[in-house]
């Protein structure tokens, strides 16, 4: 597998299952990882793993819906952490409920974290990514392929994220920056366990996509020579449910 020695990666959503798996795989390949998330306990556990894998690793709890916190993350990654070669957007919020009765606040939160935060963080870090001919990964959702009942707000935020990635790619491709959107299906995680409960379904994590599978798909796409660019990856559980 392609080594990433010396490359600096900023990973959001690192206290979640997919974000944590991405950070861990990148560190195992030699990248210097700056992992950002919301859950302090999970970040501490992740740091223990990263420290054994990479020469430089850092974790930080931050609310990316807060502009000051987001700016601090960007400044730290570009300044104190020495720059960014790979920006991975894996942070996200999910709420389900019928449009008829769901409070607008749930829409606003999902738009803020799933769309606005990636927009602003990319904007803050883009100059150094252009300078270093870096790469940007947007972890999206397979819900974009076929929104179902009760997930309209979430699907709308993720559809917007896909459009953002496509537009950004058209802007930066000629300047040497690759942009990848990843659309995982149902992935074993605390969030997916809660979704199964809400749907009155039994939760069997072994039948779902594993977080490490998503991380591997991303690294495989990024490992291609610079003569190629994977723009979208759809990955789902082998035994689709």
Order of alpha helices (4+ residues) and beta strands (2+ residues): beta-alpha-beta-alpha-beta-alpha-beta-alpha-alpha-beta-alpha-beta-alpha-alpha-beta
